[in-house]
Amino acid sequence: SIPIPAAGIFDNCSHTATDKGWALGIRALQLSGKKDARFFFSLRTDRAATATEVVSHHRYHPEAWTHLAASYDGQWMALYVDGTRVGRAGGQGGPLHSAFMASCRTLLLGGDAWGTAHAFRGHLAGLALWQVALSQSHLQRAYVEGVTGGVAGLVLADDFAMPEERWAPFQEGAFPQQRVLPSQPSPILRPLGPPACGQTACDNVELVSQYNWHWPLRSGKAVRYRVVNLAEDNGGRPTVSWEQIWRQHRALSEAFQPYNISWQLSLLEVHNSSLRRRAVLLGCEPSKVGNERCDPECEHSLTGYDGGDCRRPGRCFSWKRRDGICHMECNNMLDDFDDGDCCDPQATDVTRTCFDPDSPQRAYMSVKELKEALQLNSTHFLNVYFASSVREELAGAATWPWDKEALSHLGGVVLNPAYYGMHGHTNTMIHEVGHILGLYHVFKGVSERESCDDPCRETAPSMETGDLCADTAPTPKSKLCRDPDPTNDTCGQMHFTGTPFNNYMSYTDDDCTNTFTPNQVARMHCYLDLVYQRWRQSKKPAPIPIPPMVTGQTHNSLSIYWLPPISGVIHEREQEVLCDACAEDGTFHQYVHEASSPRVCDSSGYWTPEEAEGPPDVDQPCEPSLQAWSPELHLYHMNMTVPCPQPDGCILELRFLHPVYPESLTLWTTYLSTGSPKPLSDIEVLTEQGESIHLGPLDTFCDVPFTVKLNIPKKVTGVKIYTFDERMEIDTALLTSMPRSSLCSTCKLIQYRVLRDPPFANGSPAAPVQALRQFVDMDIMPGQVYRYQVQAVSGTISGEASPPLVHIHGAPYCGDGKVTTSLEEECDDGDLLDGDGCSRKCKKEKGFNCVGEPSLCYVHDGDGVCEPFERTSSVLDCGPYTPDGYVDLWAVKAYASHQDEKSCPASLVTGEPVVKVCKSHLHDVPKDLSLDAWFPCMPSQDNTQDPDERMSLGNKGVWLKVCFERPAVPTSLLVFLASDGTVPSSQHKPRVTVQLSDLDGLNRSLGMYELSCQHNPLVINIPHGQEDPPHWAASVLLNFSSPLVGIAAVALRTSAQPGSSDPTTCLLRHEERQGHQCY
């Protein structure tokens, strides 16, 4: 991938591009520079043959100020992000260059010396250079306090106020634009985000735990819902009866009443015969009917059994077609639905015979079409619709609270009218409403999971995996009203006990289900506050769900800080819905309102321009998704896409509802082809006056939203996106206005009230309301216990008080820069920010070690130092670890199905691993990696590492056989991976089948295992029964399902018993067809 330097020293005497000098910037590590963009520091001294690069531990945060520092002390390079050391490497030595070569070095900002393709797009606020390598404590102080003059060794400190004094334009001929940005206070606390398996703040363990233990957050909530009942024009034949509606309402109310949630019923009768006479089908889109695939969800008599795809009718004679009579044997897609006779109201009853998906008369419609026809938004009600399902198990469907449709006319819950309010089926609605309020099935993470090493797989009750509730034990999908029988699934033998079979979110029937757990109740109350506030009668502002935090303390004052209300709504709740889109500084944020494209849509019906409307909703960036627009267009029956036409390419036009003076445009390009250099060939900005401004070709990533500043003094109404990448996917775009937008002028910010016990000196338990989220208490006594809570105040209405902060004045607290063991602190870096090595709870974060006070944190794995605490865990720093009492026997000989003595000798797997890091999604093998590990290749070909060629090897079966220095009775087998062979967007994990061979060549199978860099090395335990004789092993045969694997080493682990160390010849009668012997 191409590095994008923000700053660097470059060789200006070289006529060709060279990496001598140093560079500090951003580089994308995956998918040919389209994914996983991180900060990097690269350096090459004049005496070094190659450059060394240090890369940050995770991708950079867009739209955020970052303090970036790098040091080189003549031996070690280090990279620091916001004061934390995120990478360290050796490999270079001595001075950067000789004094003689100094005139050949240029300090550049915003790019390198080799053209404009590598230019940095963003803001630089300052630069400082020292002629000595500063320590981490110095750099952390510079991050916190800023660079001050007088520090020893400071050569240059510049804030670019007068660039012409020190700098000269390079290549462009003009200085970059200068902007005076409002000085953003450094964040005290970042908003609480979800864990890796979560979607929203309500999945954050700390936040939802507050809903668990602080009962006022679960105080009574009355929620409105509206039953949408279709009937004939005269009111006859309603979809469901009054009796059904009341019986279901009673069951719903009784189920939720113990949990402080009540339901207020509204009934909307829609008198519309044309809608009532159509079958509304759940999960069946008209585009699926007659598409030459049998779609089970459309296999219904009123679709002609999926337009004939599921049941082939009798023979249709040509003279029967278009004779004014509907012949059912001709009523299918192949016979063009009797050439239209079956959809002619003059010829037949179209409500029974019209199956043509393109006819306006057809007998069926999808749930989406029904919602589009009714246009009932979900802002103030939970809407309940009715649709029948072909499959019995689909009794209902619900919108998740994080779906972009949740509050639109496409939100709500869909239920089968045949079961609604019927005895034995009333819990179906309760189950679906559980989904609306953010509850997963209790079997998520067991029966619903991607693979055996899915990080969200639930093997023990957890708040961070499975259904994100620790009080629902893991369970497979089951209809039994008891614990399920032991099962042997693909991930091994599982026995489930204490399962939540009587939970409403299981699949058992009404006689069995009768409960929600406390964790589930906490989640539902949380989502009612986070998403569905307007469904409630109450005008109360949403609560602040986290206690306030201490941020500073002196002898006679205490400073506290708190987060905004959970809903993110920071304005008073009037009728002005626009205020929800306004930030505190009056910037107005709006997503795409309307999208269109001249490009014909794919026949599958997916990737339409409408997918680019509303907020972003692609789950997995960089993987193909149906939730985005794509110009991808397949020729009928061919696996070939139509390229974007010259000269403009494929175009997507995005329109915004409110014209605004723009500050920036943000675009979510969630999938990109790896081959395209600049995926965005142009962005055309459309103004209210009909003018357009072209921004030209731009680069973008698939996992970071693309943002461009718009210096346009005119109101903008939309943008056109141009691309030649026919597989690109665009999720949506966001237009941000300049601060103090007129659209936000009438919005009033909510206020906050601090409550204290004991009361303040004036006798009041409450401080005056204020707009800021910080409070300094000057009326304070050392040693006194204080209890603080905060309320959001909207006009005259106050929200629930937050959970309390209890603090003894003068006592230590997390964030004071001192590690206090009595508070169970593991570190304290003096701030409350997560992601910097020391969490806001003063715990060391995964992968970091912290030392000193205030704590200095650093990424320890791969820093070249083997510390005692990582001896057993860090292969990078300490090498493979062998537990006491065991010996690891490394392979001494190796043979493979696909090897070449020059390009990929199997002997690379002998001995201890040279490659310490495993890589996924390896498109092509880097040269240095192919010299240190075995990657299958064909003999004597120069282009052995072409990935497509390597992929075709897989058809021939890829195997590797290794022999060890002596036979042994193994306790386990270790396979060290250089690549796990995974392919982007493939659902199938590569696997390996393992066989042990003894001295006589007899094989013993150890089974099949998934390969994953997350579990490297792959450790296969080899059990020995008490009565069994010991199984000796001298060699191992590995059969791989993917030719893209890379193997670094193989070892047999055996007990270090006396007398077992005699070297023995490893002579194997191997299969003759492979003809290899191990000596």
N, C-alpha and C positions, 0 to 999 in steps of 0.2 A: 504494500500500500504506500501511497505518497505521503511523506511527512509534511505537515503544514507548520513551519516554524513561526513562532511569535517573535522570537529574538534569537540572534546567534552571531558567531564570528565565522566568516567564510573566507576561503582562499581566493583572492581576486587576481592572482597571477596565472591561474590555471585556465586553459582554453576549454577544457571539458569539465563537466560536473564532478566535483570531488567532495568527500565527506570530511576532509581535514578541517579542524577547528571544532566548534561546538554549536549545538542548536537546542533550543527549548521550545516546545510547542505541542501540537496535537497530532496523533497518528491513529488511524483505524486499523485494528489488528485482524479483523475477520472479513470474510466474503469480499476479498479483493478490495479492501478499503471502503466497504459500505457499512460496516457494523463494528461496534465495540471501540469507539474512538476514545483514546486516553491521552493524558499528558505524558510526554516523553522527554528525556534528556539524553542527547547523543553526543559523544565526544571521541575525537581521534587525534592523538598527538602526531607530530611529523614522523616520529620513529616507528609508529605502530602500523602494521599491515592492514588492519581493518578497524572500523569504528566499534565502540561498545555502546549499547543503548540500555537505559534504565526506563522502565515503563511503570506508570501508576497502577495501583491495585484494582481500581475499577474505573468505569468510564466517567468522563467529565460531566459536570452539571451545567446544562445550558442556561442562559439568562441569569447567571449568578456570578458575583465577583469571586475570584479565586486568587489567593496569595500563593504564587509559584516561586520556588527557590531551588537552586541546584548548586552543588559544591563539588570540587575536585581538589584533593590534597596531594597530588602527585602519585597516588596509588589507588585510592578508592573514590568512586563517583557516588553521589547521593542525590535523590530527588525528594523534595518536600512539598506537600500540598497543605496549605493553611496550618503550617507549623508542625505537621506530622510527617515523619520520614516514611515514604511509601515505597521506596526502592533503593537498593544499594548494590553496587557491582564493582569487581576488580577488572583486570584485563588491560588497563592502560598504565603507563609508568613514565615518570619524569615530566619535564616541562611541556607545555602545549607546543611550543615551537622555539627555535633559537632567536636571539635578539636580531640576527641578520634578516630573518624572515618576517619580522614584525611589520615591515612596510607592505607585505603581501596579504595582510589581514584586514578585513573590513567588518565593523560592527553594523549589522543590519536589523531593522525592526520591521515586522509585518510580512516577512517572506525571506526567500534565499536568493542567491546570486544567479540562479539558472532559469529565469523566466517568470512569467506572471501566473503560471499554472499552480504554483505552490503558495499562493498568497493567503494570509490570515485575515478572516473576516470577524471583527469583534472590536472590543474596546481595550486599550491599554491605558492604565492610570498612572503608572510610574515604573522607573527602572533604576536599580542600584547595582553597582559592580564593586566588588572588593578584590584586592590583590592577594588576600589570604583566605583560606577555607574556614568559614565560620562554623561554630558548633551549633547543634540543634537548639540549645537554649538561647543563643544569640538570635537565631533565625525566628524562633517562636516569639521572642520579644519584639523583633522587627514587624512580625505579623500583627501582634496585638497593639503595639504602640506606634508603628510607622517608623521609617528610617529617619534617624536624627543625625545631624552633623557631628563631627568630632569622634566618630567611632574609628578605631585604628584600622588602617588599611583601606578605607573607603576611597575609591577612585572616582566614582561618578554616581550622583543621585539626581534624577531628573523627573519632574512631574509634567513635562511637555507644555508648560505655560507659554514659553517662548521658543518654539522648536527651531526657528531659524538661527538662534545663537550657537547651537551645538550640532545641528543635523543638516544634512543636504538631501534633497529628494533623489531617489534611486529608481531609474527606469520610468516611473510615472511622469516625472517632470513637475510635480506639484506635491505639496504637503497633504497628508491625510486630513480629513475634516476634524475640527475640534468641536467638542460638545461639552458644555458645562452641565454635568448631570447633577441632580439633587443628591447631596451626600446621603447615601442610604445607610442608616445605622446597621452595624453588623448584627445579624440575627441573634437574639438571645436564645431562642428555642425554635426549631423547625416544627411545622405542623406534624402531628402524629400520623404516620403512614401505615399502610397494611403490611403484614408479614409477607414472605415470599408467596405463600399460597392464598393470600387474601386479595380483596378487591378495593376496599374502602377503609376509612378510619375506624368503622365499627368492627373490623376484623383485627384491629390492634389490640393485643392482649391486655396491655395496661389500661387502655381506655374502656374496653368492654368489662374489665374487672371492676371498674368504678361503678358501672351499672349494676354489677352483681352485689356489691356490699353497701353502697350508699343508696338506701331505699328511696329517698325523695326523687331520684332520677327515674324510678319506676312507679311514680305516683300515677293516679288514674288518668287515662287518656281515652276520650270519646272520639271514635273515628267514623267518618261518614262513608257509606257505600251505596251504590246505585245499581239496581237490577234493571237491565235493558231487555224488555219483553216485547218481541215482535208479534204483531197481530194483523189480521186482514184489515182492509180499509174501513170496514164497518165495526171493527173492534172484536170480531169473532175469531175463533181458533187461536188464542194466545199460545205462545211457545210453552210456557209453564203456567200452572194454575195458581190462584191465590193461596190455596191450601199448601202447595209445595213451597211457595215463597215463605210463608209463616213458619212452617215446620223447620225449614232450613235456617231461618233467622233465629229461631229459638235454640237450635243446636249450636249455632255459631256463638251466640251470646253466652250460653252455658259453658262452652269450652274455654272461652277467653276470660270470663268473669273472674276466676280465681287469680288471674295474673294481672289484674288492674287494667284490662283493655276492654272497652265496651263498644258496641257497634250500633250506629244509627242508620236505619233503612230508609232509602228513597226508592220509589218505583217509577220508572220511565216506560210508558207504553208507547211503542212506535207503530202507528197504524199505516202499514205500507204493504199491500198485497204482493207486489212484485218481489219484495225482499222476503216476505213470509213464505212464499211458495217455492222458494229455492232452498235446496239442502245446503246448509253451511257445514263445510267439512274441515275438521281439525287436522292440520299438517299437510293438507293436499292443495298445492298451488296449481292453478290451471295449466301452467307451462309444463307440468309433469304428465298431463293427460295426453296420450298418443305420442309419447316421445320415444317409442320403440323399446322402452325398458318397463318392466312391470314394477310399479311403485306400490308397495302394499298399502300405504296410507290413502291411495286413490282407488283401491279395489272395491268399488261400491256400485250398486246397480244403477244409480243415477249418473255415474260417469261412464256407463257402458263398460264397467270393469276396466277402468283406466284407458278408455278409448280403444279397447280391444287388445291392449298390451298384455293383460293378465289372462284373458280367456279368448281364444280364437273362435269367432262365430262360424256358422255354416257358410257354404259357398254362396257368393253373391253374383247372380247372372247380370250381364251388362244391360239387358233390356229392362231390368227392374229399377235402374237408377234414373232419377229425375223423371218419374212418371206421376208425380203428384201424390204418391203414397209413401209413407215411411216404412221401409222394410227393415226389420231389426237385424237380419243377417248382413245388411249392407251398412249398418249404423256403426262404423268404426273409422279410424283414421286412414287405413289403407284404401277404403272405398269412399273417402271424403264425406263420410256421414251421409251416405245415400245421395251424394251430390247436392246436399242442402235440403232435401225433402224432410229430414227428421228435425230440422230447426225452423220449419215453415209453420207459423201459427194457423195458416189457412188449411194445412194438410193434416195436422196432428196436435195432440196435447203436448206442447213443448216442455211443460213442467215435468213430464215423464220421459221424453224421448230425446231432448236436445243435449247431446254430449259434446258437441264441437267446442273446444276451448276458446276459439276465436269468435264465437257467435254471441251477440248481446242477449240472445234468448235462452242461453244454456240453463240447465236444470239445477246447477250447483254453483257455489261460490266459495272462495277461501275466507278464512277468518279475517285476513288482512283486508280483503275487498269489502267485507261487511263493515269493518271499522272505518275504512276510507269513506264508505257511503254515509255512515252516521256522523262522522266528524265530532265525536264527543271527547273533549280532552280530559285528561286525568288529573288536572291541577287541583281540584277541590273534592273529588270523589274517587274511590276505588270503583271502577266500572266492572260489572259482571255481565258477560255475554254468554250466549249459548250456541253450541255447535256439536254436531254428532261426530262420532269417531268410528272408523271402520274397525279398528282393533279395540277389543274390550279393555285392554290395560290402559289405553289412553282415555282416562275419564276426565282429564282436565289439563289445562296449561296455564302458566302464569308468567308475568314479566318480572325479572329480577330488579331489585331497587337500583342496581348500578347500570342497567340497560338504558341507552339513550332514549328509548321509547317510554320509560317508566311513567313520565308525567304528561306524555303527549296523547293524541287520539289513538295511537297504536298500542297504548299500555293496557293494563287491566288483567282480568282473569277470565278464562274461557272454560265453561263447564258443559258436560253432557246433559241435556234436558231430561233424558230418560232416567238419570240417577239423581237429579237435583231434588233435594227435599224428600227423597224416598227412604223408607225404613231400611236400615242396613247400609245406606250409602251417604249419610249426611256428613261423614268425616272427610269425604273427598274434598269438599269446599274448604274445610278447616286445614287440610293438608296443603291445598293450593295457596291459601292465604298465608300459610307459614312461609312458602316460597316468596310471596310478595313482600313479606316482612324480613327477608334475608336469610331464611333457614334452608340449609341443604338437606338432602336425604341423609338419614343416619348411616347409610351404607356407603356414603361417599368416602373415597380413600381405600375401600376394599373392593366392592363390586364396580364402582366407578373410579377408574384410574387409568393412566396412560400406559404404564409398564411396571415391572417389578421394582425398578429403581426410580420410579416417579417420586420426586422429592415430597409430594403431597400425599403419598401413600400412608395410611394410618395403621400402625401395628400396635400402638398403645394409646390410651385415651389422651388427647392433646388439644390445646387451644390453637395450635399452629398448623395442624395437618388434618386431613379428612374433612369432617363437617365443622371443624373449628370450634367444637364444644368438648371440653374435657370430661363432662359428666354423661356423655353417651359413649359407651364402650364400642370399640370397632366391631362391625357386624357385616356379614354378607347380605345381599338382597334375599329376603325370605318372606313367605306369607304365613309361616307357622307362628302360633301364639306361644312360642317357647324358644329356648336357645336352639340354633340350628345344629344339625348333625355335623361331626367333624368332616372337613372336606380336604381334598388334595388338589389345589389349584396350581396354576403354572408357577406360582411363587413359593411352592412348597406346602407341606402339611400344615393346616391351620385348625385350631380348635377354639371356638369362640364361646365364652361364658359371660354371664351377666349382661347379655345383649339387651338393647332398648326396644324389645319387640312390641311393647305397649305404648310406644311413642307415636304421636300423630304424624311424624315425618318418616315412619317406617311404611312398609307395604302391606301390613296386616289389616284385617277388615274391622268394621265398626264394633264388633263384639270384643275386640282386643284393645284397640287404641283408645287411650283416655288421658294422655298427659303430655306436657312439655316440661323440659328440665330447667333449672334455674339459669344455666348458661344460655339456653335457647331464649328464655324470657328476656334476659339482659340484651341479647342481640335484637329481638323484636322492638323493645323500647328504644334501643339505640337508633334503629332505622326509622322509627316513627319521628324521632327528633332530627335525624340527619337529612332525610329525603322527603318525608310526607307531612311536614308541619301544616301545610294548607288543607290537609284532609280533616283537620280538627277545628272545632268551634272556637277553641281558646285563642286569644290574641297574644298569649304570653310569648316572649322571645325564647328561642331555644336555650337550653342550659349550657353552662361551661362545665364539661364533665371531668376535668382534671383539677386537682387542688392547685391553688397558687403556689409559686416557688420562690424561695429566698434567692435573691441575686446579689445582695450586698448587706454588710453589717458593720456599723461602727459602735463606739461606746454609747452613743445616744440616738441612733437611728437604725431602722431596718427597711431594706428595699425589697419589695415583692413584685412578681410579674405573673401574668396569666395569659392563657390562650383565648382566642375569640370563641363565641358560641359554636357548638359542634356543627350546626347546619352551614356555617360559613356565611350566613346572612348577617351583614353588619349594619344594615339600615333598618329603620323602623318599618313594621309590617303594615303599610297602608295598601290601598288598591293598586299603587304604582308597581306593577310587576317588573318594569324596566330596572328598578333599583337593585334587583338581585344580580344584575350584570355589571354593576358599578363597583369599582375598587375604592379604597379609602381616599385616594387622591383624585377621584372623579374620572379615572380612565374607564371607558366603556368597552367591554369585551363581548364580541358576538361571533358565533359560529355561522357556517354557511346556511343560508335560508333556502336557496334554490340552486340546483346544479343541473347542467345540461351539457351535451356533447354531440357534435355532428357525426361522431363515430357510431356505426351500427352496433347494437348490443349483441353479445354472444347469445347463441341460440339456447344455452342452458338457462337463460333468465337471470344469471348472477352478474355481479360487477356492474350494476346499472349506476348511472350518475346519482340517483337518489341515495346510494350508499355513502356518498360524500357529504350528505347534509347532516346537521346537528353535531353534537359533541363527539369526540373520538370514541370508537368502541371496538377497535381491533384488539383482541386478547394477546396474541403473540406477534409482536413486530418481527419482521424479517422472515416470517413464514407466510405462505399464501393464505389469504383469508377471504371469506365471502362477505365480510362486513365493509368492503372498500370498493371504490370504482377502479376498474382496470380497462385499458383499451384492448385487452386480450380478446381475440376473436378467432375461433376455430372454424376452419372450413368444414362443411357438413361431412360427418363420418371420417374426418381426417385428423390425425394428431399433429396438426401443423398450424401455427398461428399466422395471421395475416399481418405483414409488417405495416408500420405507420407510414402514410403516404408522404411523398416529397411535395412541396418544399417545406411545409410547416410542421409536418408530423401529426401526431394525435393531439386533440385539443379538449380540455375540460374547462368549461366556463362556470365560475362560482360567483353567485350573487349574494349580497348581504342585505338584510331588511332595512337597516338604518344607515344612510350615508353619513360618514364622519370624517373629520380631519384625522388622518392616520398617523400613528406612531410606528406600528410594525405589523407585519404579516407573518403568521406562523402556519406552516404547512406540514401535515403528517404524511410523509411518503413511507408507507410501512412495508413495501416490498420493492426490490430493485433487482434487475438482472446484473450479474457480476461483470458482464462484458462492457457495459456502457460507461464511457469516461465521465461525461457531465450529463446526468440523467435528465435534468431540467434544461431543455434547450433554450427556453425563454419563459419569462413571466411578464404578462402584459397587465398593467394596473389600469382599471377603468374608472374614470372620474364621473361626477354627476353631470358635468357639462358635455359629456360624450367624447372627451379627449382620452388618449391612452398613452401611457409611459411604459417603454420596454426596458426590462432590467437585464436582458441578455442571458447567456448560458450560466448556470449555477450548479455547484456540486451539493450533494445532500447525503445523509445517512438514513438507514432504514429503522434504526432504533432510537434516534434522537430527533424530535421535531425540528424542522428547518425554520429559522427565523431570520427575516431580513428587515432592516429599518427602512421606513419609507419617508424620505425627506420631500414630501409633496404638499405644497400649501393649498391643496384643493380637496374638496370632499370626495371620498372614494366610495364607489358602490359595488365594485366586484373586481375579480381578477380572472385572467385566462392563463391556464397552465399548458405549455407546449412540451411534448416529449417525443423521442423516437424509440423509447424503450417500451415495446408493446406489452411487456409483462409487468410494468410498474403498477403499483397499487397506491391510491390516494384515499386516506381515511376521511379527512376533513381539513378545513382551514379555519383560522381564527384571525379576525381583524381587531386590533387594539387601537383605540383612539388616543389622541393626545390627552394629557391630564386636564381636569376641569371641563369635561365635555358638557355641552348644554343638555344632553339627555339625562345627565345626573344632577342637574342644578337644583331640582326640587327634593332630592333625597336627603333625609336626615339620618346621620349616624346614630347608632344606638349608644347609650351611655352605660357606665359601670358603677356599681355601688359596692364599696368594701365594707363587710360586716366584721366586727371584732368583739371577742369575749376575752377578758373583761372590756367593758365599754370604754370609749375615749374619755378624755379629761372633762369634756363638756357634758358627760352623762349619756351621750347618744351611743347606741350600739352600732351606728352606721356613719361612715364618712360621707361628705357631700358627693353627689354623682359627678363623674368625670368622664372625659372622652378617651383618655389614654389608658393603656393596659399595664401601666406601672404605677406603683404607689410607694411613697416613702413615708414611713411612720416615724415622726419626730417625738411623739408623746409616748415614751417608752422607758422601762426600768430594767436594768440588768438583772438576770436571774428569774424574771417573771415569765410564767407560761402564757403565751398568747395563741388564740385560735382565730384564724382568718378564713372568711369565705367571701366569694364574689358573686354578685347577681348582675345579669344583663338587664337594662332598663329601657323599655320602648315607650316613650311618652310617659303615661302615668302607670303603666303596667310593668311589674317586675317578674323576671323569670325565677326558676328554682335556684336556690343558693347552691354554689359548687360544693363538692366534697371539701372538708376542712384541711387547712394547713395548721399543724400544731408545732410551735417552735418556742424553745426557751431562749430568751434574748441573751446573746453571748455564747451560746452553744455552737459547736461546729456544724457545718451543713455541706451537702454535696455541691461543689462549685466554688468552695473557698480556697482551693489550691493546696489543701493539706489532706493527706490520706488518713482518714479516721477509722481505725479498725472497729471501734465500738458501733459505728454505723454500717459495718460490713462493707466498707468501701475497698475496692481493689486498686483504685487509681483516682486521681482528682486533678484534671488539667485546668481547673479554674473556669470552665464554662459548662453549659448545659446542652451542648450540641452532640448529636449522634453522628457516627460515621467517621470520627477523627481518632478512633482507637480507644477512647474512654467515653462510655455512653453517658447519657444524661442522668443515669442512676448510679454513676461512678463505678461501673463494672467494665472490666477489660472486654473489648469486642473481639469477636472471632478473628484469629490471624494476627492479632497485635500483642505486643508486650509493652508495658509502661514502667518507667523508672523515675525516681526522684519526686520532688515537690516544688512547684506544680509538676504534675506528671508529664514526662516527655514520652510520647508513644511512637512506636515504629512497627512496620510490618517485618516480622522476624523470619518467616519462611523464605529462603532464597537470598538472605543477606550475606551469605558467605561465612557466617559464624555459627558453629554448632554449640548452642547453649544447653545446659543440663536439662531444662524442662522440655526440649524438643528432640532429645536423643532418640526417643522411641517413635516419634511421629514425623520428623522431617527427613525425607529421603534426599531432598535438595542440599541441605546443609550438613547432614550427618551420615548420609549413605544409608543403605538398607539396614534395618535393625533386626538382629537375631536375639530372641529372648534367652535368658540364662537357661542352661540345661539342654539347649538345642544347637544343632549345627546346620548351616545351609550349604548344600552341595550345588555348585553352579554347573551349568551345561559345559561340557568340554568339546563336544562335537555336535554338529547340526547339519541336517539335510532338509531340503524343501522342494515342494512341487514346482515352484516358480522362483528360480534363482539364477544369477549370473555372476561369475567370479569378479567382474569389473563393477557392474552396476549395483547388484544387490546380493552379495554372498550371504548364505545362511549363517556363516561363521560369525556374523555380527552379533548373534544372540548368545555367544559363549562368554563366560566370565560374568563379572558384575556389570550392572547397567551403566552405560556411559550417559545415555539420555535420562534425565531425572524428571522431565515434565511430559505429561501425556496431553495430546491435542485432539480436539474433536473437529469435525467439519473441515478436515485438511483437504483443500481442493487439489493442490499439487505439493509434492514433497520438497521442502527446501534442501539445497545441496548439502548443507552441513548436517542435516538430520539423516539423510540417506547414507552418510558415511559412518553413522553411529548406531543405527538400528536396522533391522531387516524389514523392508517393504517388498511384498511380492512383485516380481517383474518378469518379463519374458527374456530369455537369454539373447545376448549379443544384439541388442537394438539400442540405437542412440536415444530414441525418444521413449525410453522405458517408463518415465515418470508421467507420461500423458495420462491425466485422470480417466479419460474416456476409455483409453486402451486398457488401463488397469482395471476398470470396471468390468470389461469384457472377460478378464481372466477368471472372474467368479464363476462363469459357466463351467469351467473345467475342474473346479474343486481345488481349493487352496489348503495345503497341509504343511506342517512343520514337524520334523522329528528331531528330538534332542537326546543325547546320551550323557550320562554323568560319570565322574571319575571312578566311582565304585557303586555296586549295588547297595541299597539301604532299605530299611523298613520306614516308609515316609509317614509323617503325621499330617503334613499338608504339602500342597504344591503352590508355588508362587509364580505368576506370570506378570512380568513388568511390561506395560504398554507404552509405546511412543505415540500411537494413535489408536483410537477405539473403532475407527472405520465407519463412524456415523456419517450420514449424508444429510444435508439440510432438508427440512420438510419431509423426511421419510419417517413413517410411523414405526418401522421395524428396526429394532436394535440389533446390531451384529451379534452373532453368537459363536461360541466355540464348543466343540465336542472333544472331550478329553479321554485318552486311553493310556493306562500304565502298562508297560511290558516288563516281564521278569527276565531272568537269565535265559530261560528256555524259549523266549519269544511268545509266551502266553499273554494274551491281552486281558486287561480288566477295565471295564468302562467306569468312568467317574461321572458320567452324565453330561448335560448340556448347560452352558452358563452364558448369561448376557455380558457383553463387554461394555464397560463404561469408564471414562476418565475419572468419574466421581469415586470409583472403587478401584484405585490403582495403587499397589499391585492387586490383581485378582487373586484372592487367597481361597483355595479349594481345600477344605478340611477332608482328611481321609480317615474315616472311622474304622476302628478295629474292634470286632466283637470279642467278648471274654473267651469264648471257646474256640474261635477261629485261629488257625495257625497264622503266624505273621506273613503278610504279603510283601515279598521283596520286589523292588522296582529298580531297573537299570536304565530305562529310557521312557520317554513320554511322546505320544503322538497327539498333535493338536490339529483338528480340522476346523477351518474358519468358514463362516457363511458369507463374509465380505472380503473382497480382495484388497480393500483399502486399509486393512489393519497395518499397524507397525509394531513389531515386537523388539523390545530392548534386551530382555534377558529372561531366563527360566531357571528356577531353583527348586530343589527338593529339600524340604525341612525334615530333619530326623532327630531323634533323641540322641544326646551326646553321651552314649553309654560306653563304659570302658570295653575295649575289645572289639568295637565295631568299626575301627578306623583302618583295618588292613586294606590297602589298595588291592583291588581285584580287576582283572581284565574285563572290559565290557565288550563281550563278543556276542552279537545277536544274530540269530537266524531270522532276518527280517523278511517281509513278504518279497517273493522273487520279482514280482512286477515292478517293485520300486528299487530292488537291487542295491540297497544300502546296508552296510554293516557298520556297527559302532565298535571300535576297538579301544 
